[in-house]
Every structure is written in structure tokens, then in C-alpha cells.
Amino acid sequence: FFRVRDFLITDIMILGLLVQVPLTMIDGLTAERKAARNSVVADIARSAAEAQRLAGPAILVPYTRRSTQVTTNTDDAGRTRSVRNERISKGWIALLPETLAIDGAIHLQTKQRGIYSARLYTGQLELRGRFVIPPEHRIHRSGSEYEWGSAVLVVGITDPRGVRDGVRLEWDGAPLQ
């Protein structure tokens, strides 16, 4: 009885190991096809543009701030001495829109390569915003003077290849170059 039982247990173990061989082969084939699919999808994405993220719009304004500080000291003999210290600092002020409206339409395309397909989204967006200079930047602070440079309108996108038809800019109804 023990020999028959040992023989059955051994047979079951051998059958279990034999079943593992095709399962391992199927897992390898699945991984290979998944890698091929990912490669095709990445290739299709590279032929178009990567996923887009829009940052902005913002207006960047360079400035130079000159400030003068006068310090008056009196020594033990009663003489006063004034020291004038001028400080120059440069920087940028970023103005974000007070209001921003984004309108657009997104269209889905399916591209096929072999047995694999990938979805591509295309869109056309219109951004409308209103910029307001904050009160703290409208006045000169006492003892300091600001020199403002030329403002730059900045809109960031992650992959410029995605801009196909160019960008049209209008400022207060007039087209910008």
C-alpha cells in the first residue's frame, strides 16, 4: 500500500512540474507581446507628440529696483555724519490672469500598427484671460524707484511638436506677432 501511495504522489509531482513548463512559456509569450505593444504605442506617440500639459498664461515683467537708505550717526563730539547706501536689485514679477477661460474641442484618433492600436487625442484650444496689475505694483514705494522692462507673455507646453497650426495671439482685440 505504501509503494502505491508513494508512486501516486511521485506521479502527481511529475505531472505538476510538466504543467509548469507550458505555463512558463505562456508567461514569457505574454510578457514579450506586452513589451511589443508598449514599443508600438511609444513609437506612435513619438510620431505625434507626448502628453501635453499647459502652464500659464503668465506675464513676466523684468524690473530693476534702486533704493537709497540714508543713515545719520552722531559721534561723541556732537558731529553728525550721514551715510548714503544705494542698493540695486533685479528680478521678475509674474502676473497671473485674474480670470481665465479655456474653450476647446478634443478629437480622438486611433492609429494602427500591425495588431496593435493606440489612441491619439488632438485638440484646439482658445484661452481668454484678463490680467490686472496688483495694487502693490502700481505705486512707487518711498525711498525706492522701479525701472520696468518689456513684458513677456509666457505659455508653457510640455511638447512643442504638438503645436501644428501655429499659435495666434490677440491682445485687446489686436493680433500680435
Stockholm file with secondary structure:
# STOCKHOLM 1.0

chainA/1-177         FFRVRDFLITDIMILGLLVQVPLTMIDGLTAERKAARNSVVADIARSAAEAQRLAGPAILVPYTRRSTQVTTNTDDAGRTRSVRNERISKGWIALLPETLAIDGAIHLQTKQRGIYSARLYTGQLELRGRFVIPPEHRIHRSGSEYEWGSAVLVVGITDPRGVRDGVRLEWDGAPLQ
#=GR chainA/1-177 SS CHHHHHHHHHHHHHHHHHHHHHHHHHHHHHHHHHHHHHHHHHHHHHHSCCCCCEEEEEEEEEEEEEEEEEEEEECTTSCEEEEEEEEEEEEEEEECCSEEEEEEEEEEEEEEETTEEEEEEEEEEEEEEECCCCGGGTSCCTTEEEEECCCEEEEEESCGGGCCSCCCEEETTEEEC
#=GC SS_cons         CHHHHHHHHHHHHHHHHHHHHHHHHHHHHHHHHHHHHHHHHHHHHHHSCCCCCEEEEEEEEEEEEEEEEEEEEECTTSCEEEEEEEEEEEEEEEECCSEEEEEEEEEEEEEEETTEEEEEEEEEEEEEEECCCCGGGTSCCTTEEEEECCCEEEEEESCGGGCCSCCCEEETTEEEC
//
